[in-house]
Structure formats: C-alpha cells, structure tokens
C-alpha cells in the first residue's frame, strides 16, 4: 500500500494513506496476539523435557493467568476485526487497489522501487551496525524487522517484474529466522514474574536464549566480515 500510495493520483493519496494506517494498526494488534500465542506454546507443560517435574502451584497459577490473557487478546482482536470489517476497511482496500495509476506511473515505478531498495538496504546496514556494536534485545528485534521489510520489498520487486534485483542472501534470511526465535524467547521470559524466574521452565528458556544469542552474535560478525574477506581475495587475485 505504501508504494501504491505514490503511484495513484494525488487526489487519491489521502484515501490510500488512511487505509494504510488502519492496516498497520491491525497488524500491530495481530502481532501482540501472536506473541501471546507463542509465549503460551513455549511455556506449555507439553514442551517440558521427558521426566521433568510438575510445576509448582505458583507456576501453574501463572500459566492459568497467561491462558486467560491470551484468550482475552484473541477476543479483542476478533472484536477489532469485526469493527473494521463492518466499517468497510477491507472493501475500501479492494477499491483502492482498483484505482488507475497516474499516467506517468510506469516510469515512476522504476524510480520508486530504486529509492525504496536503497532506503531499505540502508536501514538494514544501519540496524546491523548498531546490533553488532551493542546487541540489546531491542536492537536485535529492530534488525529482524529491517531484514523482514527488505525481504518483503524484494518479493514486491519480483512480482512487479519491473527491475532486476538482488534478493537478500541466505545468510540474512537465516539471521532473520534466528532473530525471530530470539525475540520469541525474550518476549516469553519478560512475561514470567520475577519470583518465578528460577523455576525450571524459566531456567531452560534462559539457557536456550544464551546459546542462541551467542549464535546470533557470531552470525553478525560473520556477515560484517564477509565484504572484508571478499576484498582480500580480490587483492590477492590482483
């Protein structure tokens, strides 16, 4: 929708922008519900190692509250979706995508895609530098988002068949997957009350997170070093 906003007639731009903002709000709510679902899955008793002892009453009470919160979140999402559907959001989006583009949209598309590609790749590089320098949970999560946006845009370029492009290399895609798992662990552990952080399920997740963070940091360094190695090989060949 963001690219389409730049291709339609200027008098249509406010309508497309308003629909885009509503879709973003919906996506954020879906993301929060998804985080709750993943947290419940990671903490479910079925995922404990074979032979692990049953949780304490305090831990089981926490899981009960978590299930209630997850159910409440899903009900809120259902109500929000119903409101947006009845408010005509999805019909409006369908109509907006049927608008004729501007007369110069064909030429403008090439410029828009080139600008967007440079912007998104620049954001990935910036987020990578920050995460490599200080890999906090927030910075790693931001890097994951930037890589995902880059991949989504690459898919749009492929669908448009407008330009030849270079999609994110496999190393970036693997990094995004690992960062996604790390984010799930961060969200889950942040949900556990302080007094239960020493419970066996929490300790297992913390151990898993430490191992994954080491792997992520190694991947960050590997990606950063790759251009250096390539340059060194070029110099030797010369």
Secondary structure, DSSP 8 states (H G I E B T S, - for coil): -HHHHTTB-HHHHHHHHHHHHHHHHHHHHHHHHHHHHHHHHHHSGGGS-TT-----HHHHHHHHHHHHHHHHHHHHHHHHHHHHHHTTHHHHHHHHTTS-B-TTHHHHHHHHHHHHHHHHHHHHHHHHHHHHHS--HHHHHHHHHHHHHHHHHHHHHHHHT-S------HHHHHHHHHHHHHHHHHHHHHHS-GGGTTSHHHHHHHHHHHHHHHHHHHHHHHHHHHHHHHHHHHHHH-
